[in-house]
């Protein structure tokens, strides 16, 4: 009996089929990760910041006030805390919207976004729930 041959058969790995995920997200900025997002009803893409430090997803209040969105009141307002742990001076977040979005790789998702005042350079922020 060949011990080495027997051991080799014990360690034979099954065939593994691999899958790959393709995403064609290209940043529009050298200092932050900005991507264009298409929202049904808007003629132009919306500049969106991918932020791994954000614990939720957000939309700018001026964009959310457009008639294509239907805001929902939150059951309980949320106090926004900044990266240093201090509360934001903008007050509480009391609304959210749900909207489908289309990415440049032609994928589509429906996102839940909290409504607040954001910088005009990024009218949507995608945080940890999206990542």
C-alpha angles and dihedrals in degrees: 000000000000110000094189092052091049092051091048090057091051091055098046109128120224119242109275120204113208128209126201131208117220123201124169100199112151120186118235091206137057094213102042138022105258120168132178116248124194116216119192109251095029119098096207131050116258118235107240129192118215103212120179089188094060113094093202141023120263142192127198113257093231091055092043090054091066115112093246090071128071110204120211124207115242116238088235127013116249124226110220114226119198126224091272091056094252120126117256116250091227092085130231128338108235106164141053136185132206117214140161115242133191123215127209090256087062094250118138131209136171110232133198107217129187114225118236141129111284135177113277090237090067116028092176129041119198112200138171098315089061096041 
